[in-house]
């Protein structure tokens, strides 16, 4: 991972456009190729970012770019251009650099699921049709180069379906499943892989992001799966 603290101006161009004026920020370049820009607030959420697969090119600033930031008393040292496969671009105009270091973090063991989440995954592996009629399990913890997908299933047409299971469904979980799907859909042995985001609760923002990316959301009744919520015991 490369960690840079520097003055920077950020311009995003693609389906949407966004501009961050010159200010001191943290820039992270991760081993998977992702680039994100952070302010000293907002907890973990970056101001802007580019997810892999993408390419980073570093070049000298053009005269017009240098002149534009000179108006705000800044002097450009480099221009980073990050381009996604879709053609979207993230341009980071670097001014004064205060810190620049690279660190080898190694392979992360991944998040250890709590008891409920692990049990929920096991129950869904036994009853995959709970998520979608006709769904059958192929493998639990299907390994990808960036981590294991909770469940790999097949639907009635034979197409593969990747399922990410969470106790509480948030944006991070959708981003995680998106990264898995990007890699899996490039595997000719799998073909076109669909995504299902399953959780006991799914936050509205996570549902919106998942829907925008073509990922199905399923709210799972944990007690019903455990057999504790029998329809015969209900009054209504």
Buried (B, 14 or more C-beta within 10 A) or exposed (E): EBEBBBBBBBBBEBEEEEEBEBBEBBBBBEEBBBBBBBEEEEEEEBBBBBBBBBEBEEEEBEEEBBEBBEEEEBEBBBBBBBBBEEEBBBBBBBBBBEEEEEEEEEEEEEEEBEEEBBBBBEBBBEEBEBBBEEBEBEEBEBEBEBBBBBBBBBBEEEEBBBBBBBBEBBBEBBBBBBBBBBBBBEEEEBEEBBBBBBBBEBBEEBBEBBEEBEBBBBEBEBEBBEEEEEEEEEEE
